[in-house]
Amino acid sequence: MKYSLFTLSLPECNPSEAARLIKEAGYDGIEWRCIDQADELPPTPDPWKSNRATLNVRHWSKLAVEFKKITSDNGLEVSNLATYCRADQFDEVKKSIEIAKAVGSPRLRLTAPPYDGKTPYPEIFKKTKEAYAHSAGLCKDAGLQGLLELHMGNIAPSASLGFRILDGLDPKHIGVIHDPGNMVIEGYENWKMGCELLGAYFAFCHAKNSRLRLSGTAESGAALWSYEPCEMNTGFVDWTAVMRAFKSVGYQGWISNEDHFSYHGKPALERIRYGLAHLKKCEALA
C-alpha cells in the first residue's frame, strides 16, 4: 500500500508546512483539499471552515503551480485532488480537471448528490448515472480518473450502491473511494464482499474511524445514539479486517489518512504519525 495524508487533517498548517510535516511523518503522498473558500479565514483553524492547507479554487491558476512545486520539493506524490464538486456540475468538473492536471494529480474526487428522502431514489439514480457517465468521458479526454466517494447522506453510501452507479463505465476513468469510516455510519457491508463487488472500480481509500455515543432520550423513552469521531484504533472500523479484505482482492493502491477530528490539542506531527503507524501495523497484521 501507499499512504498519503488528506490536508483536511491539517487545518492549522499552510501548504508548505503541511507538506513538510507529511514527509517528516513518513507518508508517500499528499491529498490536497480543493474548494472555493474566502481569502480571509477565521482565526481558529477548522478542517472545513478555516483550513489553511487548501488549494483555493478562486485562485487556482496561480496556486496549482505553487502546490505542485511544494509537493515535488518535499519528495511527495499527489495521491488525489479532493474537490467538492458534484459529478453533475459539468462546468465545475471541467475546472476541477484543469486544476488536477495543473497540480499533477492523476485523479480527482467527484461527489454524488445527497439523498434526503424528498426526491425518489430511482429518479436521483438515473440522473446520477448519466452524470457520472458524462464526467467519466471528460476525465478520459484529460487522461485522468474521477472518483466517487462512498459517503453517508448521499445516494452511494455503500459499495453495492457505488457499483450500481458506475457499472458499465470504464474503471480507467472513473472509480470509487472506499471509506470504511463513513460506511460504519451508513453503508456498511461485509468488507471482503464489497471489495470483490467493486473489482476494478476500487481505486482509492480514505482512513478514519467513528463510534456511537448515547446522545439523549426519544419521546418514546428509547435511547438516542449519534456518531462521534475517534482515534483510529478505538472506533467501529477494525482496520486489520479492512486491510485483510483489501489484500484479498489484490488492492495495492493509496490509503489516505483523513483523520481530522481525533487529536485536538496534540501537535500536528504527533497525530499524523500516530495515524500512519496504526494503519501500517494493521496492514502488517492482515
SEBA-42331 format. One record per residue: x, y negated, z negated of N, C-alpha, C in turn. Coordinates in steps of 0.1 Angstrom, whole numbers, plus 2048, in hexadecimal, padded with zeros to 3 digits. Atoms other than C-alpha are relative to their C-alpha. Layout:
<tipas>
XYZXYZXYZ
...
</tipas>
This chain:
<tipas>
80880C8008008008008097F3800
7F980D80180A7DC8047F77F77F7
80780880A8007C27EA8017F1803
80080F7FE7F679D7EE7F87FB7F4
80880780A7E77847D77F87F5807
80A80A7FA7C876F7E08027F47F8
7FC80C8077D074B7D77F47FA7F9
80B8038097AD7487C88048027F2
7FC7FC80D7BF7577AA80A7F67FA
7F68098057D873A7A77FB7F1802
80680E7FD7C271A7A68097F57FA
7F880A8067DC70879180D7FC808
7F48017F97F870B7AA7FE7FA80E
8008057F27FF6F77CA80580C809
7FD7F57F780670D7E980F8057FE
7F27FB80282C70D7E48028077F3
7FF7F980D8297167BF7FA80D801
8077F37FF8117317C780880B807
7F87F77F88267417E280D8057F8
7F47FC8088457407CB7FD80A7F5
8047F780B8337507AE7FC80E806
8047F37FA82476B7C580C808804
7F47F97FD8467747D28078057F4
7F97FC80C8567747B07F980B7F8
8077F580783B78B7A280180D807
7FE7F47F98437A47BD7F680480B
80A7FD7F68277A27D680780080E
7FB8007F282C7A87FB7FA7F5809
80780A7F881478E8087F77F77F8
80980A8067FC7728027F37FF808
80D8027F97D776E80A7FB7F27FD
80380E8037D074980E7F17FE800
80E8058017AF73B8037FF7F480A
80280A7F67A172581F7F17FC800
80E80580178270F81A8017F1801
80180F8007776EB81F7FE7FB7F2
80280580E77C6D97FE8057F27FF
7FD80E8027806B67F180F7FE7FF
7F18038027A26A57F38047FE7F2
7FE80280E79F69A7CF7F980A7F8
8067F580779A6B87B97FE7FC7F1
80280280E78D6B879580D8047F9
7F37FD8067AB6B877C80280E7FA
7FF7F28067A36DA76C80080A80C
7FF7F67F57AE6F67847F480A7FE
80A7F67FF79270E78E80180780D
7FE7F97F479372A7A77F87FB80C
8088047F577671C7BC7FE7F1801
80380E7FF7706F87B280C7F7800
7F48088017946EC7AD80C808802
7F57F77FD7AC7037BE80B7F9809
7F58077F97CD6F47C880880880A
7F97F77F77DA7137DA7F680380C
80A7FE7F67C070E7F68047F980D
7FE8067F37C470781B7F37F9804
80D8087FF7AB6EB81F7FD7FF80F
8048007F27986EF8408007F2806
80180D7FA7936CA84480E7FA805
7F38047FB7B96C684980880C806
7FA7F37FC7C06E885880C7FF80A
7F68007F67D56DE87680D7FC7FB
7F48048077EF6CE86080480B7F6
7FD7F780B7ED6E684380480E804
7FD7F27FC7EE70785680F802803
7F27FF7FD8117008638088007F3
7F980180D81C6F783F7FE80D7F9
8027F380880C71683080880B806
7F87F67FA81C72C84A80F8007FC
7F280280483E71E8428028047F1
7FF7FC80E83872281D80080F7FE
8017F180082F74682280D806804
7F47FB7FB84D74D83780C7FD7F7
7F480480886673A8218018087F3
8007F880D85B75080380180F803
7FE7F27FC8607708177F38087FE
80D7F980183A7798167FA80180E
8097FF7F58217848307F37FA7FD
80E8038027FF7758357F780C802
8087F47FF7E879282D7F37FE806
80E8037FB7C77818357FE7F17FE
80480D8027B875F8397F28017FA
80D7FE80779B75E81F7F77F4803
80980B7FD7837478307F28037FA
80E7FF80675F7418247F67FE80B
80A8027F574E73D8467F980D802
8097F47FD73275584F80280480E
7FE7FB7F373476B86D7F67FB80A
80A8067F771575A87B8027F1803
7FD80E7FE72573787A80B7FF80A
7F67FD7F673773A89B80A7F5802
7F680B7FF74671789C80A8017F5
7F77FF80B75571D87A80980C802
7F87F47FD76074088480C7FC80A
7F58047F67737318A280A7F77F9
7F680880778371788C8098087F7
7F87F880978D73187280A809808
7F77F97F779C74688E80C7F8803
7F48097FD7B27298988097FE7F4
7F980180C7BC72487480980C7FD
7F97F38027C574987080C801809
7F57FF7F77DA74888F80C7F67FD
7F680A8037EC7288848088037F4
7F97FD80D7F473586180780E801
7F97F37FE80075786F7F980B7F9
8077F58067E476D8617FA80980B
8057F77F67DA78C8757F18037FE
80E7FE8037B778C8657FA7F57F8
80780A80779D7768567F28057FB
80D7FB80577E77B8407F57F8806
80C8057FB75C77584F7F58057F8
8097FB80A7417778357F2803806
80D7FC7FC71F7878387F57F77F9
80B8088066FE7748317FB8067F3
8057FB80D6EE77780F7F3807802
80D7FA8016D078C8067F97FB7F3
80680680C6B877A7EF7F18057FE
80D7FB80269878E7F47F57F8807
80A8087F96877738087FE80480E
8007FB7F269077E82B80280F800
7FE7F280068B7A383280D805805
7F37FB7FC6AB7B783580180380F
7FF7FC7F26A37C58588037F3809
7FE80C7F86A17A186580E7FB7FF
7F38058026C179685580B809806
7F67F67FA6D37B68608017FF80F
7FF8017F26CA7B28848087F4804
7F980C7FD6D778E88580F8017FC
7F27FF8056F6797871808809809
7F97F67F76FF7B58878047F980D
7FD8087F46FD79E8A680B7F67FD
7F680B80371278389480E8077FF
7F37FA80172E79B88C80580680D
7FC7FC7F272E7A98AF8067F4808
7FB80C7F97327868BD80E7FB7F9
7F380480674D77D8A380B809802
7F67F67FC75F79D8AA8067FD80D
7FB8047F37617928CE8097F47FF
7F780B8027707718C380D8047FB
7F37FB80678A7838AE80880780A
7F97F87F579279A8CB8077F7809
7F98097F679977D8E280C7F97FA
7F58078077B076E8C780B80A7FC
7F67F68047C278F8C08008017F1
80180080E7B678E89C7F580A7FB
80A7F88057A07A38857F87F97F6
80880580A7827968737FC80A7F5
8037F780B7787A48517F37FD7F9
80C8018087567AA8408038047F2
7FD7FC80E75A7AA81A7F38067FA
80B7FA8087447C28067FE7F87F3
80280A80B7357A97ED7F28017FB
80D8008067187A97D57F97F3804
80880C7FC6FC7917DF7FE7FE80E
8028017F27007958047FA80D805
8077F47FA6F17AF81C80A80C802
7F67F47FF7117C581B8088017F3
7F87FE80C71A7CC7F780680E7FF
7FB7F28017227F17FE80780480D
7F97FB7F57388058157F680480B
8097FB7F671A8148267F97F5808
80680C7F97097F282D80A7F9808
7F68077F87297E383980380880D
7FE7F77F472E8018517F47FE809
80C8017F870A7FD85D8017F4809
7FF80D7F87117D986880A80180B
7F48007F77327E087980080C80A
8007F37F872A8038887FE7FD80F
8008027F27318038AD80A7F5805
7F780B7FD7497E58AC80F806800
7F27FC7FF76F7E98B38077FC7F3
7FA80380C7807EC89180E7F9801
7F48087FE79F7DC8A07FD7F17FE
80380F80078D7BB8A07F67FD7F5
80980280B7747BF88380180B7F6
7FF7F680A7787D18627F97FC7F3
80780280D76E7D383D80B7FD7F6
7F980280C77D7C481E7F98097F5
8057F880B7787DF8038027F87F3
7FF80880C7717CF7E27F98077F4
8067F980B76C7E77C47FB7F77F5
80580980B7697CA7AB7F37FA803
80E8057FD74B7BD7BE7F680C800
8097F47FE73D7E07C47FB8067F3
8057FB80D73A7E979F7F47F77FB
80B8098037227CB79D7F4803809
80A7FC7F670F7D47BC80780780C
7FB7F97F47157EE7D780980C7FD
7F87F480372880A7C57FB80C807
8027F27FB72A82B7D780C8087FD
7F57F88027418487D280C7FA808
7F58077F97638387DA80580880C
7FB7F87F576F8557F07F680180C
80A8007F574F8588037FF7F3808
80180D7FA74E83380A80C7FE809
7F48017F87728348177FF80880D
8027F77F576A85182D7F67FB80A
80A8067F774B84083B8067F4808
7FA80C7F975E81F84380A80480B
7F67FC7F67798328558097F5805
7F780A7FB78C81B86C7FC7F27FD
80480D8047787FD8608067FC7F3
7F980480D78A7FE83E80D7FA804
7F58077FC7A27E38448087F77F6
7FA80980A7AA7D08247F98037F2
8067FE80E7A37D17FE8037F47F7
7FF80980B79D7B87E38008087F2
7FE7F980D7A77C27BF7FC7F77F4
80380780D7977B679E7F780A7F8
8087F78087807C47837F57F97F9
80C80680775F7BE7717FB80A7F6
8077F780974B7CC7547F37F97FB
80D8058057297C87448017FA7F2
80180580D7217B37257F17FE7FD
80D8038047017B07117FE7F1800
80180E7FF6F378E71A7F37FA7FB
80D8058056D078C70B7F680B7FF
80B7F78016AE79C7067F57FB809
80B8037F769279D71F7F37FE7F8
80D80280666E7937177FA80D7FB
8057F38036667B87168088067F4
7F87FA80B6817BE6FB80C808805
7F57F97FB6997CF71380D7F8800
7F38078006BE7C77128037FA80E
7FC8067F36CB7B072D80F800800
7F17FF7FE6EE7B573B8047F880C
7FA8077F57047A175180F804802
7F27FC7FD7267A67618097F57FC
7F580980374679575680D805806
7F27FC7FB7697957658088057F4
7F77FB80B7847A775180D804806
7F37FC7FC7A77B37527FF80C80A
8007F67F57B07CB76F7FE80E7FA
8007F28057B27E97577F48027F6
80A7FE80A7937E37417F17FF805
80E8017FB7757E27597FB80D805
8077F47FB75F7FB76B80880680C
7F87FA7F47777FF78980C8087FA
7F57F880378E81C78380980080C
7F88027F47AA81179A80880C804
7F97F37FC7BC8337997F6808809
80A7F97F879C8437A67FE7F980E
8018077F37998287C180C803808
7F47FD7F97BD82D7CB80080E806
8017F27FC7B78527CD7F780180D
8098007F479A84C7E58077F980C
7F98067F57AF8347FA80A809806
7F67F77FB7CB84D7FD7FA80C808
8077F47FA7B28698067FD7FD80F
8038037F37AA85682680C7FA808
7F48057FA7CD84B82D8027F1801
7FE80F8007C982682580D7FC7FB
7F38058047EA8158238027F1802
80080E7FD7E07F18298027F77F3
7FE80A80A7DE7D28137F68027F5
80980280C7D07D07F08047F27FA
7FE80D8047CC7AC7E67FA7FD7F3
80580380D7CA7A27C27F87F3800
80A80B8017AB78C7BD7FC7FD7F2
80380280E7AC78B7978017F27FC
80080E8027A27677927FA7FC7F3
80780480C7927697708078047F3
7FD7F880C7A477F7578097F97F6
7F58038097C276E7488017F17FD
80080E8037B774B73F80A7FD7F4
7F780380A7D273B72A80E807801
7F37FA7FE7EE7527368077FA80C
7F88067F480A74674D7FC80780D
8047FA7F380274C77280980C803
7F77F57FC8217627787FD80C7F8
8037F580981877875A7F4807805
80C7FA7FD7F577E76580080780E
8007FA7F37FC78578A80A80C800
7F77F580281979C7807F880C7FA
8087F58068017B076A7F780780A
80A7FA7F67E77B578580780980A
7F97F87F68017C179E80680D7F9
7FB7F48078117D97847F680A7FE
80B7F68027F07E977C7FC80780D
8047FA7F37E67EE7A080B80A805
7F67F77FC8087FD7A880180D7F8
8007F580880681478A7F580A804
80B7F87FC7E482079580280780E
7FC7FA7F47F18267B880980C7FE
7F77F580380D83B7AA7F980C7FA
8077F58077F58507957F6807809
80B7FA7F77DC8567B280580C807
</tipas>
